Structures are given as C-alpha cells and as structure tokens.
C-alpha cells in the first residue's frame, strides 16, 4: 500500500502522518497547500531548508510539522496551488498511490484527483459525521455546548464531508479543555483510526456505509458567532470560551441592557446566584447565566 498524504502545516495533520509511518505504511509523498507569498507553480517540490533562522518570515517551517516529519523519513514534499492542473495530476500519477489520506487540508479535492488513487481517498474529520461537516467542527462543537465529540474516517467524494463512512470513534471533552488540546486528542485518535482503515483497505475488509440522513455544513465562524447568550448555562459559556480562546476574538454579551466585551473565562459555578445580573471588580466581571455564574476577564482592547 502506497499512501499520498495531504495535510497542513498546523498541528492537526502531524499525528495521523506519524501514525502511518510508525505502522510501517509507505508514504510516497506529502502534499501541502502553497504558502502565501511562495511561487505559484501548479506543484513544486519543497527541498529541506538548511536555514535555521529563528525568524518565521525567513523560515516558514520553524515549528515542527508534517514537512519536517516527511524530510526526516526521506519522503518528498510538494506544495500545490492548482490541484486540477495537468502538471499536478501528472506528478501525482507518477507516484502511483494506492490511496490518498487527508488530515486538515484547506483545498477541495477535485474529481480528477479523487479518481487517481486506485482505492480512493480517506479523510480524517474531527466530528461524528454527518454532524458538523465543514472546516471547523471543533469550534461548533464548543459553540453548541457539546461535552463530547468524535472522529470519523470517511471516503471522500465531490461533496464537503459527505462521503461514505468507514470508521468512527467517540471522544469525551473534559470541562475547560482548550481547543488546542481537543485538536491534539482528535488528531491522535484520528491517526489510530486511519492506520486501522488503511490496513483494512489493504486486506479488502474495510466496510463503508452511507451517511445517515440529516447533518449540516457548518461554515467558518464569523464575528457574530463569538456572541454569548446569558440564557445559556454558565458551564456552556465557560467551555465555549476556553475551547475557542486560540482564535483570539473578543466575546460579546448583552446582559440587562449592558453590553460587555470579554477576553477570557476564569471559572464558573453551576449553582451560584448573584445579587445583580453583572458584578464588576478590578478588571473582572461576574455574569449571571441560567443557571450559574461565569467569572471572566474584561477586554481592554474594545
């Protein structure tokens, strides 16, 4: 089995690739989207960068990622700007992949490329499809007050996260978990499932079934999606703010006619009742939710 792996420079793509390599599965190439400011050839080989400059603008691969992992294993790395271009398709055809594996790739895979590996494409998605299709499922999991999520390995088709499901597993989300940690746990679980799926695919035993009815596509979050609702339980507001803090966005809320801009969540109580809807103290604010109280830090930037 020869895999061509599609991923991003970010952390989510690392664990599934590492899992494939640790399992001894052959990875013929790693494909990443073209970096902003890089040459816009349809596809270009990225050679190991010996420049160890500490400045990210000089060395875009400063933080460890799938590019470093590929180089360490002698795997060619390609940056691609046009997936449908004949040069891209020709280059990937020469790699003779049996299966394409995707974990957090920002470009939509076109039909011509989906048909290239003889066994198709498998995608690692950090949600239990058909729930939370789209690019940021963990954000919407936190936004909607979920306390558990999961990972799906599914065959890719021309839709967005609509292909047949191969494997799924649940994942609990402890109270106050950060988005980065939730992503790390999802990535690790996704790597385990991906290895299992590729091995089963190799044996011809990987089952697949259509996604159940329902589900919806969740878009990239907009500023209004960071607005809190005081009718939520305080636990939900706390978990949402903790789980999405990495976005660096202000959280807005209107309580009893007063508009507040919040920076971060400090703690919460499920049973406390305040003497007033909002109580301020030294840059902090306590807000009455339903039920419970959220203690937060006020933003000074807005």
C-alpha positions, 0 to 999 in steps of 0.5 A, spaced: 500 500 500 502 506 497 499 512 501 499 520 498 498 524 504 495 531 504 495 535 510 497 542 513 502 545 516 498 546 523 498 541 528 492 537 526 495 533 520 502 531 524 499 525 528 495 521 523 502 522 518 506 519 524 501 514 525 502 511 518 509 511 518 510 508 525 505 502 522 510 501 517 505 504 511 509 507 505 508 514 504 510 516 497 509 523 498 506 529 502 502 534 499 501 541 502 497 547 500 502 553 497 504 558 502 502 565 501 507 569 498 511 562 495 511 561 487 505 559 484 507 553 480 501 548 479 506 543 484 513 544 486 517 540 490 519 543 497 527 541 498 529 541 506 531 548 508 538 548 511 536 555 514 535 555 521 533 562 522 529 563 528 525 568 524 518 565 521 518 570 515 525 567 513 523 560 515 516 558 514 517 551 517 520 553 524 515 549 528 515 542 527 510 539 522 508 534 517 514 537 512 519 536 517 516 529 519 516 527 511 524 530 510 526 526 516 523 519 513 526 521 506 519 522 503 518 528 498 514 534 499 510 538 494 506 544 495 500 545 490 496 551 488 492 548 482 490 541 484 486 540 477 492 542 473 495 537 468 502 538 471 499 536 478 495 530 476 501 528 472 506 528 478 501 525 482 500 519 477 507 518 477 507 516 484 502 511 483 498 511 490 494 506 492 490 511 496 490 518 498 489 520 506 487 527 508 488 530 515 486 538 515 487 540 508 484 547 506 483 545 498 477 541 495 479 535 492 477 535 485 474 529 481 480 528 477 484 527 483 479 523 487 479 518 481 487 517 481 488 513 487 486 506 485 482 505 492 480 512 493 481 517 498 480 517 506 479 523 510 480 524 517 474 529 520 474 531 527 466 530 528 461 524 528 459 525 521 454 527 518 454 532 524 458 538 523 461 537 516 465 543 514 472 546 516 471 547 523 467 542 527 471 543 533 469 550 534 461 548 533 462 543 537 464 548 543 459 553 540 453 548 541 455 546 548 457 539 546 461 535 552 463 530 547 465 529 540 468 524 535 472 522 529 470 519 523 474 516 517 470 517 511 471 516 503 471 522 500 467 524 494 465 531 490 461 533 496 464 537 503 464 531 508 459 527 505 462 521 503 461 514 505 463 512 512 468 507 514 470 508 521 468 512 527 470 513 534 467 517 540 471 522 544 469 525 551 471 533 552 473 534 559 470 541 562 475 547 560 479 543 555 482 548 550 481 547 543 488 546 542 488 540 546 481 537 543 485 538 536 491 534 539 486 528 542 482 528 535 488 528 531 491 522 535 485 518 535 484 520 528 491 517 526 489 510 530 483 510 526 486 511 519 492 506 520 486 501 522 482 503 515 488 503 511 490 496 513 483 494 512 483 497 505 489 493 504 486 486 506 479 488 502 475 488 509 474 495 510 466 496 510 463 503 508 456 505 509 452 511 507 451 517 511 445 517 515 440 522 513 440 529 516 447 533 518 449 540 516 455 544 513 457 548 518 461 554 515 467 558 518 465 562 524 464 569 523 464 575 528 457 574 530 458 567 532 463 569 538 456 572 541 454 569 548 447 568 550 446 569 558 440 564 557 445 559 556 448 555 562 454 558 565 458 551 564 456 552 556 459 559 556 465 557 560 467 551 555 465 555 549 470 560 551 476 556 553 475 551 547 475 557 542 480 562 546 486 560 540 482 564 535 483 570 539 476 574 538 473 578 543 466 575 546 460 579 546 454 579 551 448 583 552 446 582 559 440 587 562 441 592 557 449 592 558 453 590 553 460 587 555 466 585 551 470 579 554 477 576 553 477 570 557 473 565 562 476 564 569 471 559 572 464 558 573 459 555 578 453 551 576 449 553 582 451 560 584 446 566 584 448 573 584 445 579 587 445 583 580 445 580 573 453 583 572 458 584 578 464 588 576 471 588 580 478 590 578 478 588 571 473 582 572 466 581 571 461 576 574 455 574 569 449 571 571 447 565 566 441 560 567 443 557 571 450 559 574 455 564 574 461 565 569 467 569 572 471 572 566 476 577 564 474 584 561 477 586 554 481 592 554 482 592 547 474 594 545 
